[in-house]
Structure formats: C-alpha cells, structure tokens
Amino acid sequence: MTSDFWAGYISGALGIIIGNPLDVVKVRLQAGNSSVASSRPNSNRFERASSLVRGAAAPILGYGALNAILFVAYNRSLTSLDSSIKDPTKPEGVALYKIWLAGAAGGLASWTISSPTELIKCRAQLDTRPEVSSWTVAKDIYRSRGWRGLYYGGAITSARDSIGYGFYFWSYELCKRWIMTPDESSHEAALKVLLCGGIAGIVTWGSVFPLDMIKTRLQAQTVFDSTEASESRSLLRPRQNMNTFQIAREVYRAEGMLAFYRGLGICSIRAFIVNAVQWAAYEWLMKSLTPYEAPVGKYYA
C-alpha cells in the first residue's frame, strides 16, 4: 500500500476515536422532531456514559478505510488535473479550483464506504435499546433489505461528501498558503497545521450541514423507538418513508430554516478538534513514511 493510504487510514481512525462522543450529540440534535425523537419526549437522550460511544465501532472500522480512499483519490485526481504536479501532497502553486475538484472527486470515491458507515452509525446512535450495537444494526439491515439496504440515503450522502470534501481540501490549502512561511520552525509549522486542519473542518461542515441534517432525518425515520421494538422485530419500519425532498420541505414547513442548522455549534467544536488532530497526524505520517520529504511547513513560499 502507498504511504498516503496508510497515513489516511490511521489519521481517519484516530479522528473518529476522538470525535465520536460529540458526534452522538450532533446526530441526536439533528434528529430533532423526527419520528425517533418525537416518540420519547420525556427521555434524557444520553441515558448513560456508554451512549456517548454508541455507534463508534462502525466509523472506527469504516472511517479509517474511507479516509484512506479519500486521500488516495484526492492525490491521484489532483495529479490528473495538473500534470505539472510531482508530489500531490505539496500542491504549492496549484489553482485552488483544481484542489476543490480533486477533493470533490475524493469525496465521491469515498462514498462507497461512507454511505453504509453513516447509516449504521446514525441508527446505532439513535436507538436507545442497550443491546443495540453497530454490529446488530448492520445485521438487521442486511437481513431486512440486503446489501442495498446498507446504502439507504446514499444519494444525499454522496452529494454531502463530494461538496464537503471539495471545501475540505480547498480551505486547508488556502489556510496554509495564508499563514505558513518558509523560515518557520518545525514547532511553529506543526501548530499552524493544527490550526489549518481545525479551520478546514469547520468550513467543511458549514458548507454541507443542511445536507447532513436531511441525511440524518432520512436515516432516523427508520429507527424504532426502544419502547416499541422487540428482539423479534426489525429496526426498519415496514412503512413508506419520506424521501429527501419531502423531508426538506416538511422540516422547513414545521420548524423553519434554523432547523437545518441545529447542532452546528457542537459539530463545529468537534470538527475543529478532530480535523486539527487528523491533519497533523496525516502530515506527520506522510513525513515518517516518506523520509525524503521536506519538513512540514517548508513547502510554501
């Protein structure tokens, strides 16, 4: 495997381990007045400390692979868009729109993993039954709908990933060009990588948060409430669910525009922390796995 694959894999898994508790909060805030949330109006959504790590198994296993595919696809796409690039991890001088397009291509490539991972994570986080885990959710979906069921909500997930990762790489590169200088120490460069990574995470989620909220509602509507579910019943409701456009229209009609941004604050905090660590880990791993590279921060004039 190439160095960008392993750097992406390890940094992605590390980011999920750090950020999952806040992701649980974000998903439950987004679910809002959906069928899942409205069915338990008096419940404390975080019944016990273990609920803050609920749904972590799927993204830890899946997001490492997703991040690996993302960075590999981004690097290869950027090289294809600009033949003058010798090393896509050092894209100084490359037009920023090409970086956005390469990031969008990377996001689209990672959809094959992100779609089932997001679905399993979302349902595990929203289901309050103590016996429910990522593994039981995955088995139930496959038993009820087969492999295609794992890609429920895949269209809006792919749109979110493509747009979001376009801004992810674009904002990270733009930030580095603004603040990094050739004569800074490795310590200063590392701090600036953390800052740029955190900013890139916030910009990314700000650009696609309404899409992510609709995706969460789309996936949340098929989760049974714990008081209704039994061991013999599927997590999937045997009824006709609303599609993406119907959910968007209903949310706007019932809750207004602000509903599309519910949970953005906690998501931004999570995004800054996770992506600061993730980009720092990726840069360090790339440097370690390819020792001939110049130190981080020396790439930019």
C-alpha positions as CSV (number, residue, x, y, z in Angstrom):
1,M,0.0,0.0,0.0
2,T,1.1,3.6,-0.6
3,S,2.1,6.0,2.2
4,D,-1.0,8.2,1.6
5,F,-3.2,5.2,2.1
6,W,-1.8,4.3,5.5
7,A,-1.5,7.9,6.6
8,G,-5.1,8.5,5.6
9,Y,-6.3,5.2,7.3
10,I,-4.6,5.8,10.6
11,S,-5.4,9.5,10.9
12,G,-9.0,8.8,10.0
13,A,-9.4,6.2,12.7
14,L,-7.7,8.5,15.2
15,G,-10.2,11.3,14.3
16,I,-13.2,9.1,15.0
17,I,-11.9,7.9,18.3
18,I,-11.5,11.5,19.5
19,G,-14.7,12.9,17.9
20,N,-17.4,10.2,18.4
21,P,-18.9,11.5,21.7
22,L,-19.6,14.9,20.2
23,D,-20.9,13.2,17.0
24,V,-23.5,11.4,19.1
25,V,-24.7,14.8,20.4
26,K,-24.7,16.2,16.9
27,V,-26.8,13.4,15.4
28,R,-29.4,13.4,18.2
29,L,-29.8,17.2,17.9
30,Q,-30.2,16.9,14.2
31,A,-32.9,14.2,14.6
32,G,-34.9,16.8,16.5
33,N,-38.6,16.4,15.9
34,S,-38.2,13.3,13.6
35,S,-40.1,10.2,14.3
36,V,-37.4,8.9,16.6
37,A,-37.1,12.0,18.7
38,S,-40.8,12.8,19.0
39,S,-41.6,9.3,20.2
40,R,-39.8,9.9,23.5
41,P,-40.3,13.5,24.6
42,N,-39.5,13.0,28.2
43,S,-36.4,11.0,27.9
44,N,-32.9,12.1,28.6
45,R,-31.1,11.4,25.3
46,F,-27.9,10.4,27.0
47,E,-29.1,7.7,29.4
48,R,-25.6,6.7,30.4
49,A,-22.0,7.4,29.7
50,S,-21.8,4.5,27.3
51,S,-24.3,6.2,25.0
52,L,-21.6,8.7,24.1
53,V,-19.6,6.0,22.5
54,R,-22.6,4.3,20.9
55,G,-22.1,3.7,17.1
56,A,-18.3,4.1,17.3
57,A,-17.4,0.6,16.1
58,A,-18.7,1.2,12.5
59,P,-17.0,4.5,11.9
60,I,-13.7,3.4,13.6
61,L,-13.5,0.4,11.3
62,G,-15.0,2.2,8.3
63,Y,-13.7,5.7,8.5
64,G,-10.1,4.7,8.5
65,A,-10.7,3.0,5.1
66,L,-12.8,5.9,4.0
67,N,-10.1,8.4,4.8
68,A,-7.5,6.2,3.1
69,I,-9.6,6.1,-0.1
70,L,-10.3,9.8,0.2
71,F,-6.7,10.9,0.4
72,V,-5.5,8.4,-2.3
73,A,-8.3,9.5,-4.7
74,Y,-7.6,13.2,-3.9
75,N,-3.9,12.9,-4.6
76,R,-4.5,10.9,-7.8
77,S,-7.2,13.3,-9.0
78,L,-5.1,16.3,-8.4
79,T,-2.2,14.8,-10.4
80,S,-4.6,14.1,-13.2
81,L,-5.9,17.7,-13.2
82,D,-2.5,19.2,-13.2
83,S,0.3,17.2,-14.9
84,S,2.9,19.6,-13.6
85,I,2.5,18.3,-10.0
86,K,5.3,15.9,-9.0
87,D,4.0,15.4,-5.5
88,P,0.3,15.9,-4.8
89,T,1.0,16.3,-1.0
90,K,2.8,19.5,-1.8
91,P,0.5,21.4,-4.2
92,E,2.0,24.9,-3.9
93,G,1.1,27.0,-7.0
94,V,-1.8,24.8,-8.0
95,A,-5.0,26.6,-8.8
96,L,-7.4,26.4,-5.8
97,Y,-10.3,25.3,-8.0
98,K,-8.3,22.3,-9.1
99,I,-7.8,21.4,-5.4
100,W,-11.6,21.8,-4.8
101,L,-12.4,19.5,-7.8
102,A,-9.8,16.9,-6.6
103,G,-11.3,17.0,-3.1
104,A,-14.8,16.5,-4.6
105,A,-13.6,13.6,-6.6
106,G,-12.1,12.1,-3.5
107,G,-15.3,12.6,-1.5
108,L,-17.3,10.9,-4.3
109,A,-14.8,7.9,-4.3
110,S,-15.1,7.5,-0.5
111,W,-18.9,7.3,-0.7
112,T,-18.8,3.5,-1.2
113,I,-17.7,3.2,2.4
114,S,-19.2,6.4,3.9
115,S,-22.8,5.6,3.0
116,P,-23.1,2.3,4.9
117,T,-20.9,3.5,7.7
118,E,-23.0,6.6,8.2
119,L,-26.3,4.7,8.1
120,I,-25.1,2.1,10.7
121,K,-23.6,4.8,12.9
122,C,-26.7,7.0,12.8
123,R,-29.1,4.2,13.7
124,A,-26.9,2.9,16.4
125,Q,-26.6,6.3,18.0
126,L,-30.4,7.0,17.8
127,D,-31.6,3.6,19.1
128,T,-31.8,3.7,22.9
129,R,-32.0,-0.1,23.5
130,P,-29.0,-1.2,25.5
131,E,-28.4,-4.3,23.4
132,V,-28.1,-2.4,20.2
133,S,-24.6,-2.1,18.7
134,S,-23.2,-1.2,15.3
135,W,-22.9,-4.9,14.6
136,T,-26.5,-5.7,15.4
137,V,-27.7,-2.8,13.4
138,A,-25.7,-3.9,10.4
139,K,-27.0,-7.5,10.6
140,D,-30.6,-6.2,10.9
141,I,-30.3,-4.0,7.9
142,Y,-28.8,-6.8,5.8
143,R,-31.4,-9.3,7.0
144,S,-34.3,-6.9,6.2
145,R,-33.1,-5.3,2.9
146,G,-30.0,-7.0,1.8
147,W,-26.8,-5.2,0.6
148,R,-28.8,-2.4,-1.0
149,G,-30.3,-1.6,2.4
150,L,-26.8,-0.5,3.6
151,Y,-26.9,2.3,1.0
152,Y,-30.2,3.8,2.2
153,G,-29.8,7.6,1.9
154,G,-26.8,7.1,-0.4
155,A,-27.7,9.8,-2.9
156,I,-27.7,12.6,-0.4
157,T,-24.6,11.1,1.4
158,S,-22.7,11.2,-1.9
159,A,-23.7,14.8,-2.5
160,R,-22.7,15.8,1.0
161,D,-19.3,14.1,0.7
162,S,-18.5,15.4,-2.7
163,I,-19.3,19.0,-1.9
164,G,-17.9,18.9,1.7
165,Y,-14.6,17.3,0.8
166,G,-14.1,19.8,-2.0
167,F,-14.2,22.6,0.5
168,Y,-12.2,20.5,3.0
169,F,-9.1,20.3,0.9
170,W,-9.6,23.8,-0.6
171,S,-9.9,25.5,2.8
172,Y,-7.0,23.6,4.2
173,E,-4.7,24.5,1.4
174,L,-5.9,28.1,1.3
175,C,-5.2,28.5,5.1
176,K,-1.7,27.0,4.7
177,R,-0.9,29.4,1.9
178,W,-2.0,32.3,4.0
179,I,-0.2,31.6,7.3
180,M,2.8,29.3,6.6
181,T,6.2,30.8,5.9
182,P,9.4,29.2,4.6
183,D,11.6,30.2,7.6
184,E,9.4,29.0,10.5
185,S,10.5,26.3,12.9
186,S,9.0,22.8,12.9
187,H,7.2,23.6,16.1
188,E,5.5,26.6,14.6
189,A,4.7,24.7,11.4
190,A,3.1,21.9,13.5
191,L,0.9,24.4,15.4
192,K,-0.2,26.0,12.1
193,V,-1.1,22.6,10.7
194,L,-3.3,22.1,13.7
195,L,-4.9,25.4,13.2
196,C,-5.5,25.0,9.4
197,G,-6.9,21.5,9.9
198,G,-9.3,22.7,12.5
199,I,-10.4,25.6,10.3
200,A,-10.9,23.2,7.3
201,G,-13.1,21.0,9.4
202,I,-15.4,24.0,10.4
203,V,-15.6,25.2,6.8
204,T,-16.4,21.8,5.5
205,W,-19.3,21.2,7.9
206,G,-20.6,24.8,7.4
207,S,-20.8,24.2,3.7
208,V,-22.9,20.9,3.9
209,F,-24.6,21.0,7.3
210,P,-28.2,21.3,5.9
211,L,-27.5,18.3,3.7
212,D,-26.1,16.3,6.6
213,M,-29.2,17.3,8.7
214,I,-31.5,16.0,6.0
215,K,-29.5,12.8,5.7
216,T,-29.8,12.3,9.4
217,R,-33.6,12.8,9.3
218,L,-33.8,10.4,6.3
219,Q,-32.0,7.7,8.2
220,A,-33.6,8.4,11.6
221,Q,-37.1,7.9,10.3
222,T,-36.5,4.1,10.0
223,V,-35.4,3.6,13.6
224,F,-37.9,2.1,16.1
225,D,-38.3,3.6,19.5
226,S,-37.0,1.4,22.3
227,T,-40.4,1.2,23.8
228,E,-41.9,-0.2,20.6
229,A,-39.1,-2.5,19.5
230,S,-38.6,-6.1,20.4
231,E,-36.0,-8.7,19.7
232,S,-38.0,-10.3,17.0
233,R,-38.7,-7.1,15.1
234,S,-36.5,-5.3,12.6
235,L,-35.1,-1.8,13.2
236,L,-36.6,-0.9,9.8
237,R,-40.2,0.3,9.8
238,P,-42.5,-1.5,7.4
239,R,-43.9,1.7,6.1
240,Q,-43.3,4.2,3.3
241,N,-40.8,6.7,4.4
242,M,-40.4,10.2,3.1
243,N,-37.7,10.9,0.5
244,T,-35.0,13.6,0.7
245,F,-37.1,16.4,-0.9
246,Q,-40.2,15.6,1.2
247,I,-38.1,15.7,4.4
248,A,-36.6,19.1,3.5
249,R,-40.0,20.5,2.7
250,E,-41.6,19.1,5.9
251,V,-38.7,20.4,8.1
252,Y,-38.9,23.9,6.6
253,R,-42.7,24.0,6.9
254,A,-42.8,22.7,10.5
255,E,-39.6,24.0,12.1
256,G,-38.2,26.8,9.8
257,M,-34.8,27.5,8.4
258,L,-33.0,27.3,11.7
259,A,-33.8,23.6,11.9
260,F,-31.3,22.9,9.1
261,Y,-28.5,24.2,11.3
262,R,-29.5,22.6,14.6
263,G,-26.4,21.1,16.1
264,L,-23.9,23.1,14.0
265,G,-22.3,24.6,17.1
266,I,-21.4,21.3,18.7
267,C,-20.5,20.0,15.3
268,S,-18.1,22.9,14.7
269,I,-16.3,22.2,18.0
270,R,-16.0,18.6,17.1
271,A,-14.9,19.4,13.6
272,F,-12.1,21.7,14.8
273,I,-10.7,19.2,17.3
274,V,-11.0,16.1,15.1
275,N,-9.6,17.7,11.9
276,A,-6.8,19.5,13.7
277,V,-5.6,16.2,15.0
278,Q,-6.4,14.3,11.8
279,W,-4.4,16.7,9.5
280,A,-1.5,16.8,12.0
281,A,-1.4,13.0,12.1
282,Y,-1.6,12.8,8.3
283,E,1.2,15.3,7.7
284,W,3.4,13.6,10.4
285,L,2.7,10.1,9.0
286,M,3.4,11.2,5.4
287,K,6.7,12.7,6.6
288,S,7.6,9.5,8.5
289,L,6.6,7.1,5.8
290,T,8.4,9.1,3.1
291,P,11.5,10.3,4.9
292,Y,12.9,12.1,1.8
293,E,10.2,14.8,2.0
294,A,11.0,18.2,3.3
295,P,9.7,19.2,6.8
296,V,6.1,20.2,7.0
297,G,5.8,24.0,6.6
298,K,8.7,24.2,4.1
299,Y,6.5,23.6,1.1
300,Y,5.1,27.1,0.8
301,A,6.7,30.2,-0.4
